[in-house]
Amino acid sequence: MNREFLENLGLEKEAIDKIMAEYGKSINAYKEKAEKVDSLQNQIEDYKQQLQSRDEQLEELKKIDAEGLQAKIQELQEANQKAEKEWQEKLQKQQFEFALKDALTAAKVRNPKAVKALLDTEVIKLDGDKLLGLEEQLNSIKESDPYLFEEEKTEEPPKPSFTTGQHQTSGQNNDPFAAKLAKYQ
């Protein structure tokens, strides 16, 4: 039903407006019901697809070989253990490198790369936070190549430089207590 149809019947504008308002109310109610039905139909289709997908998954699970699965699990566990071992080795190497760098810095080495190249790192072992075997090698390098290390300087404490006596600027005494004392004399 549309407005032109009612106008052609010869109805007044007010009557047409009232008829159209009432018609709109009833149509809107039907539209809401139709939208709900469409929504429910879409949900039904989704559920059917989910059921079909689950059925296919169950069929795939029926085809799986239990022994093959066990072998795959074993293979993955071995791969994880290997990765764990590699990670631990990498971590230990990194800790060794940091400890060596800190020890070379503490030994006041001018060029840590150069001194590291002269070290036999296979002999040096990391024990907690101490490097065993490093000190002996550093001492021998200090004897053979002392220029690779900073010289240890013994600094004398600075001597104070001051003069004794009263200092006055521009002939005035800048002592505030002396000025107050002078008022009372």
Helices and strands as residue ranges (DSSP letters): H 3-8, H 13-63, H 66-106, H 112-118, E 125-127, E 130-132, H 134-144, G 146-148, H 176-183
